[in-house]
């Protein structure tokens, strides 16, 4: 099974907070972390901290996401972002 085989509702929920989802989706549609931090009025360190925690939560439920591409797949699978938003 690949990461694309898991469908919404079948995958273990990482239980991201609303702010973590906001940071994740903003970063996914931006060109860089610095652009996301400016957009959200956060420091780069805060964005990095959120992304580290998001990755840890996904890892804790057995759905690792070490790259931006895999985090994008996870966000699509979990309905945090839609392909039309990209």
DSSP file (Angstrom, degrees, kcal/mol; ACC not computed):
  #  RESIDUE AA STRUCTURE BP1 BP2  ACC     N-H-->O    O-->H-N    N-H-->O    O-->H-N    TCO  KAPPA ALPHA  PHI   PSI    X-CA   Y-CA   Z-CA
    1    1 A X              0   0    0      0, 0.0     2,-0.2     0, 0.0     5,-0.0   0.000 360.0 360.0 360.0 138.9    0.0    0.0    0.0
    2    2 A X    >   -     0   0    0      1,-0.1     3,-1.4     0, 0.0     4,-0.5  -0.540 360.0 -99.7-102.8 173.0    1.3    3.5   -0.8
    3    3 A X  T 3  S+     0   0    0      1,-0.3     3,-0.5    -2,-0.2    -1,-0.1   0.750 123.0  57.6 -64.7 -21.9    0.6    6.8    0.9
    4    4 A X  T 3  S+     0   0    0      1,-0.2    -1,-0.3    73,-0.0     0, 0.0   0.626  91.7  70.8 -82.9 -12.3   -2.0    7.6   -1.8
    5    5 A X  S <  S+     0   0    0     -3,-1.4     2,-0.4     2,-0.1    -1,-0.2   0.710  76.5  91.8 -77.2 -20.8   -4.0    4.4   -1.1
    6    6 A X        -     0   0    0     -4,-0.5     2,-0.2    -3,-0.5     3,-0.1  -0.614  65.5-156.2 -79.4 130.0   -5.3    5.6    2.2
    7    7 A X    >>  -     0   0    0     -2,-0.4     3,-2.1     1,-0.1     4,-0.9  -0.683  30.9 -80.9-104.9 159.3   -8.7    7.4    1.9
    8    8 A X  T 34 S+     0   0    0      1,-0.3    70,-0.1    -2,-0.2    -1,-0.1  -0.296 118.7  23.5 -55.6 136.9  -10.3   10.0    4.1
    9    9 A X  T 34 S+     0   0    0      2,-0.2    -1,-0.3    68,-0.1     4,-0.1   0.092 113.0  71.5  92.3 -22.3  -12.0    8.3    7.1
   10   10 A X  T <4 S+     0   0    0     -3,-2.1     2,-0.2     2,-0.1    -2,-0.2   0.683  81.0  83.1 -95.3 -22.4   -9.8    5.2    6.9
   11   11 A X  S  < S-     0   0    0     -4,-0.9    -2,-0.2    66,-0.1     2,-0.1  -0.564  90.9-100.1 -87.5 145.3   -6.6    6.8    8.1
   12   12 A X        -     0   0    0     49,-0.3     2,-0.4    -2,-0.2    49,-0.1  -0.399  42.5-115.8 -61.2 137.8   -5.7    7.3   11.8
   13   13 A X        -     0   0    0      1,-0.1    -1,-0.1    -4,-0.1    65,-0.0  -0.636  16.3-158.2 -81.9 125.8   -6.4   10.8   12.9
   14   14 A X        -     0   0    0     -2,-0.4    -1,-0.1    49,-0.0    46,-0.1   0.575  32.1-133.0 -78.6  -7.6   -3.4   12.9   14.0
   15   15 A X        -     0   0    0      1,-0.2     2,-0.2    43,-0.0    -2,-0.0   0.950  31.2-171.1  55.0  57.7   -5.6   15.2   16.0
   16   16 A X        -     0   0    0      1,-0.1    -1,-0.2     2,-0.1     2,-0.1  -0.528  20.8-118.2 -76.3 145.1   -4.1   18.5   14.7
   17   17 A X     >  -     0   0    0     -2,-0.2     4,-2.3     1,-0.1     5,-0.2  -0.330  27.7-106.3 -74.4 165.0   -5.2   21.7   16.4
   18   18 A X  H  > S+     0   0    0      1,-0.2     4,-2.2     2,-0.2     5,-0.1   0.889 122.9  50.4 -59.5 -39.5   -7.0   24.4   14.4
   19   19 A X  H  > S+     0   0    0      2,-0.2     4,-2.7     1,-0.2    -1,-0.2   0.895 108.5  51.7 -67.9 -39.6   -3.8   26.5   14.5
   20   20 A X  H  > S+     0   0    0      2,-0.2     4,-2.7     1,-0.2    -2,-0.2   0.907 110.5  48.6 -62.6 -40.8   -1.7   23.6   13.3
   21   21 A X  H  X S+     0   0    0     -4,-2.3     4,-2.8     2,-0.2     5,-0.3   0.911 111.2  50.8 -64.1 -41.6   -4.0   23.1   10.4
   22   22 A X  H  X S+     0   0    0     -4,-2.2     4,-2.1     2,-0.2    -2,-0.2   0.923 113.1  44.6 -61.7 -45.5   -3.9   26.8    9.6
   23   23 A X  H  X S+     0   0    0     -4,-2.7     4,-2.5     2,-0.2     5,-0.2   0.933 114.8  49.3 -64.7 -45.5   -0.1   26.8    9.6
   24   24 A X  H  X S+     0   0    0     -4,-2.7     4,-2.3    -5,-0.2    -2,-0.2   0.946 114.2  43.0 -59.9 -51.1    0.1   23.6    7.5
   25   25 A X  H  X S+     0   0    0     -4,-2.8     4,-1.5     2,-0.2    -1,-0.2   0.869 113.8  51.4 -68.5 -35.5   -2.3   24.7    4.8
   26   26 A X  H  X S+     0   0    0     -4,-2.1     4,-1.2    -5,-0.3     3,-0.3   0.938 111.8  47.3 -64.4 -45.4   -0.8   28.2    4.6
   27   27 A X  H  < S+     0   0    0     -4,-2.5     3,-0.3     1,-0.2    -2,-0.2   0.885 108.2  56.3 -62.5 -38.9    2.7   26.7    4.2
   28   28 A X  H  < S+     0   0    0     -4,-2.3    -1,-0.2     1,-0.2    -2,-0.2   0.834 112.1  40.9 -65.4 -32.0    1.4   24.2    1.6
   29   29 A X  H  < S+     0   0    0     -4,-1.5    -1,-0.2    -3,-0.3    -2,-0.2   0.607 105.6  80.2 -91.8 -11.5    0.0   27.0   -0.7
   30   30 A X  S  < S-     0   0    0     -4,-1.2     3,-0.1    -3,-0.3     4,-0.0  -0.495  81.9-125.7 -89.9 163.7    3.0   29.4   -0.1
   31   31 A X  S    S+     0   0    0     -2,-0.2     2,-0.3     1,-0.1    -1,-0.1   0.702  86.9   4.4 -78.4 -20.8    6.3   29.2   -1.9
   32   32 A X  S  > S-     0   0    0      1,-0.1     4,-1.9     0, 0.0    -1,-0.1  -0.972  70.9-106.3-157.5 166.5    8.3   29.1    1.4
   33   33 A X  H  > S+     0   0    0     -2,-0.3     4,-2.8     2,-0.2     5,-0.2   0.867 119.0  56.3 -65.8 -36.8    8.2   29.0    5.1
   34   34 A X  H  > S+     0   0    0      2,-0.2     4,-2.1     1,-0.2    -1,-0.2   0.892 107.1  48.5 -65.4 -37.2    9.2   32.6    5.3
   35   35 A X  H  > S+     0   0    0      2,-0.2     4,-2.4     1,-0.2    -1,-0.2   0.910 112.3  49.1 -66.4 -41.4    6.2   33.6    3.1
   36   36 A X  H  X S+     0   0    0     -4,-1.9     4,-2.1     2,-0.2    -2,-0.2   0.908 109.8  51.5 -63.4 -41.8    3.9   31.5    5.3
   37   37 A X  H  X>S+     0   0    0     -4,-2.8     5,-2.6     1,-0.2     4,-0.7   0.903 111.6  46.8 -64.3 -40.3    5.3   33.2    8.4
   38   38 A X  H ><5S+     0   0    0     -4,-2.1     3,-0.7     3,-0.2    -1,-0.2   0.917 111.6  51.5 -64.8 -42.7    4.7   36.6    7.0
   39   39 A X  H 3<5S+     0   0    0     -4,-2.4    -2,-0.2     1,-0.2    -1,-0.2   0.857 117.9  37.4 -62.5 -36.8    1.2   35.7    5.9
   40   40 A X  H 3<5S-     0   0    0     -4,-2.1    -1,-0.2    -5,-0.2    -2,-0.2   0.417 108.3-120.7 -96.5   0.2    0.3   34.4    9.4
   41   41 A X  T <<5S+     0   0    0     -3,-0.7     2,-0.3    -4,-0.7    -3,-0.2   0.906  70.5 130.4  57.8  43.9    2.3   37.1   11.3
   42   42 A X      < -     0   0    0     -5,-2.6    -1,-0.2    -6,-0.2    -2,-0.1  -0.860  62.7-105.9-120.8 157.3    4.4   34.4   13.0
   43   43 A X     >  -     0   0    0     -2,-0.3     4,-1.9     1,-0.1     5,-0.2  -0.435  31.8-114.4 -74.9 159.4    8.1   34.1   13.3
   44   44 A X  H  > S+     0   0    0      1,-0.2     4,-2.6     2,-0.2     5,-0.2   0.878 118.2  57.0 -60.8 -37.9    9.9   31.5   11.2
   45   45 A X  H  > S+     0   0    0      1,-0.2     4,-2.4     2,-0.2    -1,-0.2   0.881 104.9  50.5 -61.4 -39.0   10.8   29.6   14.4
   46   46 A X  H  > S+     0   0    0      2,-0.2     4,-2.4     1,-0.2    -1,-0.2   0.906 110.3  49.4 -66.8 -41.6    7.1   29.3   15.3
   47   47 A X  H  X S+     0   0    0     -4,-1.9     4,-2.5     2,-0.2    -2,-0.2   0.938 112.2  48.6 -60.7 -46.7    6.2   28.0   11.8
   48   48 A X  H  X S+     0   0    0     -4,-2.6     4,-2.4     1,-0.2    -2,-0.2   0.892 110.0  51.8 -61.3 -39.9    9.0   25.4   12.1
   49   49 A X  H  X S+     0   0    0     -4,-2.4     4,-2.3     2,-0.2    -1,-0.2   0.926 110.3  48.4 -62.6 -45.0    7.8   24.4   15.6
   50   50 A X  H  X S+     0   0    0     -4,-2.4     4,-2.6     1,-0.2    -2,-0.2   0.928 112.4  48.4 -60.4 -45.4    4.3   23.9   14.3
   51   51 A X  H  X S+     0   0    0     -4,-2.5     4,-2.5     1,-0.2    -1,-0.2   0.875 110.2  51.9 -65.5 -36.9    5.5   21.8   11.4
   52   52 A X  H  X S+     0   0    0     -4,-2.4     4,-2.1     2,-0.2    -1,-0.2   0.920 112.3  45.8 -63.3 -43.4    7.7   19.7   13.7
   53   53 A X  H  X S+     0   0    0     -4,-2.3     4,-2.4     2,-0.2    -2,-0.2   0.881 111.2  52.6 -67.7 -38.4    4.8   19.0   15.9
   54   54 A X  H  X S+     0   0    0     -4,-2.6     4,-2.3     2,-0.2     5,-0.2   0.939 110.4  47.6 -61.5 -47.4    2.5   18.2   13.0
   55   55 A X  H  X S+     0   0    0     -4,-2.5     4,-2.5     1,-0.2    10,-0.2   0.895 111.2  51.6 -60.8 -40.0    5.1   15.7   11.6
   56   56 A X  H  X S+     0   0    0     -4,-2.1     4,-2.3     2,-0.2    -1,-0.2   0.892 108.8  50.5 -64.6 -40.3    5.4   14.2   15.1
   57   57 A X  H  X S+     0   0    0     -4,-2.4     4,-1.0     2,-0.2    -2,-0.2   0.907 111.8  47.3 -65.7 -41.3    1.6   13.8   15.4
   58   58 A X  H ><>S+     0   0    0     -4,-2.3     5,-2.8     1,-0.2     3,-0.6   0.920 112.6  49.8 -64.5 -42.2    1.4   12.1   12.0
   59   59 A X  H ><5S+     0   0    0     -4,-2.5     3,-1.8     1,-0.2    -2,-0.2   0.883 103.9  59.7 -62.5 -38.6    4.3    9.8   12.9
   60   60 A X  H 3<5S+     0   0    0     -4,-2.3    -1,-0.2     1,-0.3    -2,-0.2   0.761 107.6  45.6 -63.7 -25.6    2.6    8.9   16.2
   61   61 A X  T <<5S-     0   0    0     -4,-1.0    -1,-0.3    -3,-0.6   -49,-0.3   0.231 124.6-101.8-102.2  13.8   -0.4    7.5   14.3
   62   62 A X  T < 5S+     0   0    0     -3,-1.8     2,-0.3     1,-0.1    -3,-0.2   0.728  92.1 111.9  79.8  22.6    1.8    5.6   11.9
   63   63 A X      < -     0   0    0     -5,-2.8    -3,-0.1    -6,-0.2    -4,-0.1  -0.587  53.1-162.7-126.2  69.0    1.5    8.0    9.0
   64   64 A X        -     0   0    0     -2,-0.3     2,-0.1    -5,-0.2    -8,-0.1  -0.111  12.9-177.4 -56.5 149.4    5.0    9.5    8.6
   65   65 A X        +     0   0    0    -10,-0.2     6,-0.1     1,-0.1    -1,-0.1  -0.540  15.4 158.6-147.9  73.6    5.3   12.7    6.6
   66   66 A X        +     0   0    0     -2,-0.1     2,-0.3     4,-0.1    -1,-0.1   0.636  62.3  49.5 -78.6 -13.2    9.0   13.8    6.4
   67   67 A X  S  > S-     0   0    0      1,-0.1     4,-2.1     0, 0.0     5,-0.2  -0.783  85.5-112.9-123.5 165.7    8.7   16.0    3.3
   68   68 A X  H  > S+     0   0    0     -2,-0.3     4,-2.2     1,-0.2     5,-0.1   0.878 117.3  56.3 -62.5 -37.1    6.5   18.8    2.1
   69   69 A X  H  > S+     0   0    0      1,-0.2     4,-2.1     2,-0.2    -1,-0.2   0.915 108.6  45.1 -62.7 -43.2    5.1   16.5   -0.5
   70   70 A X  H  > S+     0   0    0      2,-0.2     4,-2.4     1,-0.2    -1,-0.2   0.854 111.0  53.2 -72.5 -32.1    4.0   13.8    2.0
   71   71 A X  H  X S+     0   0    0     -4,-2.1     4,-2.6     2,-0.2    -1,-0.2   0.881 107.7  52.6 -65.9 -35.9    2.5   16.5    4.2
   72   72 A X  H  X S+     0   0    0     -4,-2.2     4,-2.4     2,-0.2    -2,-0.2   0.933 109.1  48.9 -61.8 -45.7    0.5   17.7    1.2
   73   73 A X  H  X S+     0   0    0     -4,-2.1     4,-2.9     1,-0.2    -2,-0.2   0.929 111.8  49.3 -59.6 -45.6   -0.7   14.2    0.6
   74   74 A X  H  X S+     0   0    0     -4,-2.4     4,-2.4     1,-0.2     6,-0.2   0.918 110.4  50.2 -60.6 -44.3   -1.7   13.9    4.3
   75   75 A X  H  <>S+     0   0    0     -4,-2.6     5,-2.2     2,-0.2     6,-1.2   0.884 112.9  46.7 -63.2 -38.6   -3.6   17.2    4.2
   76   76 A X  H ><5S+     0   0    0     -4,-2.4     3,-1.0     3,-0.2    -2,-0.2   0.931 112.7  49.5 -66.7 -46.0   -5.4   16.1    1.1
   77   77 A X  H 3<5S+     0   0    0     -4,-2.9    -2,-0.2     1,-0.2    -1,-0.2   0.876 114.2  45.2 -59.5 -39.1   -6.3   12.7    2.6
   78   78 A X  T 3<5S-     0   0    0     -4,-2.4    -1,-0.2    -5,-0.2    -2,-0.2   0.443 112.6-116.7 -89.8   0.0   -7.6   14.3    5.8
   79   79 A X  T < 5S+     0   0    0     -3,-1.0    -3,-0.2    -4,-0.4    -4,-0.1   0.689  77.5 126.4  76.0  18.6   -9.6   17.0    4.1
   80   80 A X  S   <S+     0   0    0     -5,-2.2     2,-0.3    -6,-0.2    -4,-0.2   0.763  79.9  17.5 -76.6 -24.5   -7.6   19.9    5.4
   81   81 A X  S    S-     0   0    0     -6,-1.2     2,-0.3    -9,-0.1    -2,-0.2  -0.980  73.1-136.8-145.2 151.8   -7.0   21.2    1.9
   82   82 A X    >   -     0   0    0     -2,-0.3     3,-2.1    -3,-0.1     4,-0.4  -0.836  26.3-118.4-111.4 150.6   -8.5   20.7   -1.5
   83   83 A X  G >  S+     0   0    0     -2,-0.3     3,-1.2     1,-0.3    -1,-0.1   0.812 114.8  61.7 -57.1 -30.2   -6.7   20.3   -4.7
   84   84 A X  G 3  S+     0   0    0      1,-0.2    -1,-0.3     2,-0.2    -3,-0.0   0.693  93.7  64.0 -70.2 -17.8   -8.4   23.4   -6.0
   85   85 A X  G <         0   0    0     -3,-2.1    -1,-0.2     1,-0.2    -2,-0.2   0.628 360.0 360.0 -77.7 -13.7   -6.7   25.4   -3.2
   86   86 A X    <         0   0    0     -3,-1.2    -1,-0.2    -4,-0.4    -2,-0.2   0.453 360.0 360.0 -88.0 360.0   -3.3   24.7   -4.6
